[in-house]
Structure formats: C-alpha cells, structure tokens
Amino acid sequence: HQFKLVYDRYSTGRFDLGSSMIGAPYPNPFNSNLFVPLNISNHRNAEVTMEVMDLNGKVLAKKSWKNELKSGYQLLSLEPNGTDTSLSSGVYFYHLTIRENDNTVDKMGRIIKN
C-alpha cells in the first residue's frame, strides 16, 4: 500500500509527552519516501487517518489505521509510487488526524515531491 506504519513503537523521548502529537513530515521536499512522526497517548480507542490532496483539494490517497496502532511514538511512511496512486513531481497538501475518545489532533500542511 501507499501508506504504512514503519515502526509501531520507538522510544526516543522526543514525542513521549503523554499526549497525542503529530510531527512535521520529513524530508520535505522528498523524492522516495516521506515520514511523519506521531505519538499516540492511548491506542485502545485511537484512529489515525492520513490524506494526500492535490492543490484543488481532490483526495489522491487516503489511509486509516486503528488496530495496528500502539501507544507511544510511531512513524508513518508515504511511498509516492505505491500501488494505489503514484505522485508525480509537484506540490501537495496532507491532512493527518488522530482521534482518541473525545480528543482530536489535526495537522495540515504542504509537501513537495521532487
């Protein structure tokens, strides 16, 4: 698939703050893979959704995780030439959401594919 969970837990202390957080995608601009760090405070009721959109807002790729999640630091990977959708060179928007019980953490931004 185009998106995958690279590690299910990695303890660096950078994001292990007891709350859900979404880090900045890197490297950006990217050529092969784009990584997005995130922290899940409680995986039992958590769901993560990632979307990649073109400049007109059309969703080109979308993936959700629920059962694969663990509590703690995790790293998502975007493979732009995956089987679902290939991304050509250009500018795209991403939207990443973590939903846990009554809490929602959203991050939107721009990514550039070389």
C-alpha positions in Angstrom: 0.0 0.0 0.0 1.0 3.6 -0.4 1.0 4.4 3.4 2.4 2.1 6.0 3.3 2.1 9.7 7.1 1.8 9.8 7.6 1.1 13.5 4.8 0.6 16.0 6.9 1.9 18.9 10.2 3.6 19.2 11.2 5.3 22.5 13.2 8.5 21.7 11.6 10.7 24.3 11.0 13.4 21.6 7.2 12.9 21.5 6.6 10.8 24.6 4.8 13.5 26.4 1.7 11.7 27.5 -0.5 13.3 24.8 -1.1 12.7 21.1 1.1 14.7 18.8 1.9 14.9 15.1 5.3 15.9 14.0 6.5 17.6 10.8 6.8 15.4 7.7 10.4 14.8 6.6 12.3 15.1 4.3 10.3 17.9 2.6 10.8 18.1 -0.3 11.0 14.4 -0.7 11.9 12.0 -3.6 11.3 8.4 -2.5 9.7 8.2 1.0 8.1 10.8 3.3 8.0 10.1 7.0 5.5 11.6 9.6 6.3 11.0 13.3 3.4 10.9 15.7 2.7 10.0 19.3 -0.4 8.1 20.4 -1.3 8.6 24.1 -3.8 5.7 24.3 -4.1 3.3 21.3 -7.1 1.4 22.6 -9.6 4.0 21.3 -7.4 5.7 18.7 -7.7 6.0 15.0 -5.2 7.7 12.6 -6.2 8.9 9.2 -3.9 10.4 6.5 -4.9 12.0 3.3 -2.9 13.5 0.4 -4.6 16.0 -1.8 -3.8 18.0 -4.9 -3.8 21.8 -5.0 -7.6 21.7 -5.8 -8.3 19.7 -2.7 -9.0 16.4 -4.5 -8.1 13.5 -2.3 -5.5 11.4 -4.2 -4.7 8.9 -1.4 -6.3 8.1 2.0 -5.4 5.5 4.6 -6.7 4.8 8.2 -5.1 2.8 11.0 -6.9 1.5 14.1 -5.9 -2.0 15.2 -2.3 -1.6 14.1 -1.6 1.3 16.5 0.3 1.1 19.7 0.7 3.7 22.5 3.8 5.8 22.1 6.0 7.0 19.2 5.2 5.8 15.7 6.3 6.7 12.3 4.1 6.7 9.2 5.6 6.4 5.7 4.3 7.7 2.5 5.6 5.8 -0.6 4.7 8.1 -3.5 5.0 5.3 -6.1 2.8 2.8 -4.2 0.3 0.5 -5.8 -2.7 2.8 -5.1 -1.6 6.1 -6.5 1.6 7.4 -8.0 2.5 11.0 -7.2 4.3 12.9 -9.9 6.7 15.8 -9.0 4.7 18.7 -7.6 3.1 20.3 -4.6 0.5 18.5 -2.5 -1.4 19.1 0.7 -1.6 16.5 3.5 -4.1 16.1 6.3 -3.4 13.9 9.3 -5.8 13.2 12.1 -5.5 11.4 15.4 -8.9 10.6 17.1 -8.8 9.3 20.7 -12.1 9.2 22.7 -13.2 12.8 22.7 -9.9 14.3 21.6 -8.9 15.1 18.1 -5.4 16.2 16.9 -5.2 17.6 13.3 -2.3 18.7 11.2 -2.4 20.0 7.7 0.4 21.2 5.5 2.2 21.2 2.3 4.5 18.6 1.0 6.7 18.8 -2.2 7.6 15.8 -4.3 10.8 16.1 -6.3 
